[in-house]
Structure formats: structure tokens, C-alpha cells
Amino acid sequence: MTYIPVDAQHLQVALQNDAQQWRTTISWAKERYQSYAQNLTVDTMNALGISQTDQGFILAFIADLNRFIELASGTVPSSADDMAYNIAGVLGIM
């Protein structure tokens, strides 16, 4: 685990950097979810020749982005999934 200095100056910098990273990650997730949800439909994936199995991983990944956004917005998602498994599945497609 990375050491976080306990003096006020270093702690302030660490918190600012981490908060900025977190904000950037949330913004990225919102943008990518919107893009995928609007442009990557089942019909589009069928037209691209993406298999049903691969579509399942892609759709699960898109749903994971939405759950992350819900959680970041203060709403506990109504369902859960293994995000690490879904990510590995998408990476296996590539």
C-alpha cells in the first residue's frame, strides 16, 4: 500500500489529487456509458458480426458502467455483477 504522508501539506495535495482523479473517472464513465448506450445496440452488434457470447460481455460491461454511475450519484444499484469478470470478458474479445 502506498504511504500517505501525515503532515498537512502533503495530505492536502494527496487528497486534491485523489479527488480530481475520482471526479475524472466518474466523468469518463458517464460519457462512455452515454456513447455505448446510444450507439452500440444489439442490432448494431449483430450487423458487425459480434457473437451472442461477446455481446453478453459487452452489454454486461455497459450495465456495469451504469451501476457505477448510479452509485456515484448516491443511488444504490438494484442489481450487482462481477465487474472484474465482465472486464476480463471484454478484454478477451479484443
C-alpha positions in Angstrom: 0.0 0.0 0.0 1.3 3.5 -0.9 2.3 5.6 2.1 0.4 8.9 2.6 2.4 11.5 4.5 0.6 12.7 7.6 1.8 16.3 7.5 -1.0 18.7 6.5 0.7 20.0 3.3 1.3 16.5 1.8 -2.1 15.3 2.9 -3.8 18.2 1.2 -2.0 17.5 -2.0 -2.8 13.8 -1.9 -6.5 14.5 -1.2 -6.7 17.0 -4.0 -5.0 14.6 -6.5 -7.2 11.7 -5.5 -10.4 13.7 -5.6 -9.5 15.1 -9.0 -8.8 11.5 -10.2 -12.1 10.3 -8.8 -14.0 13.2 -10.5 -12.3 12.4 -13.8 -13.2 8.7 -13.5 -16.9 9.5 -12.8 -17.0 11.9 -15.8 -15.3 9.3 -18.0 -17.9 6.7 -17.0 -20.8 9.0 -17.7 -19.5 9.9 -21.2 -18.7 6.3 -22.2 -22.0 4.9 -20.9 -23.9 7.5 -22.9 -21.9 6.7 -26.0 -22.3 2.9 -25.7 -26.0 3.1 -24.7 -26.8 5.3 -27.7 -24.6 3.8 -30.4 -24.0 0.1 -29.6 -27.3 -1.6 -29.8 -27.9 -5.3 -30.3 -28.8 -4.6 -33.9 -25.6 -2.8 -34.4 -23.6 -5.6 -32.9 -25.4 -8.1 -35.0 -24.6 -6.1 -38.1 -21.0 -6.0 -37.0 -20.9 -9.8 -36.7 -20.3 -9.8 -33.0 -21.3 -13.2 -31.5 -24.0 -13.6 -28.9 -21.5 -14.5 -26.2 -19.4 -11.5 -26.9 -22.5 -9.3 -27.0 -23.2 -10.6 -23.5 -19.9 -9.4 -22.2 -20.3 -6.1 -23.9 -23.8 -5.5 -22.6 -22.6 -6.5 -19.1 -19.8 -4.0 -19.3 -22.2 -1.3 -20.3 -24.5 -2.2 -17.4 -21.5 -2.1 -15.1 -20.8 1.5 -16.2 -24.4 2.4 -15.4 -24.3 0.8 -12.0 -21.1 2.7 -11.2 -22.7 6.0 -12.3 -25.8 5.2 -10.1 -23.6 4.5 -7.1 -21.5 7.7 -7.7 -24.8 9.7 -7.9 -25.9 8.4 -4.5 -28.3 5.6 -5.6 -27.6 2.1 -4.7 -28.0 0.0 -7.8 -30.8 -2.6 -7.8 -28.5 -5.3 -9.0 -24.9 -6.2 -8.8 -22.5 -8.1 -11.1 -18.8 -9.1 -11.0 -17.3 -6.1 -12.8 -13.8 -7.7 -12.8 -15.2 -10.8 -14.6 -17.0 -8.6 -17.2 -13.9 -6.5 -17.8 -11.9 -9.7 -18.3 -14.5 -10.9 -20.8 -14.4 -7.7 -22.8 -10.6 -7.8 -22.8 -10.8 -11.4 -24.0 -12.8 -10.2 -27.1 -10.2 -7.8 -28.2 
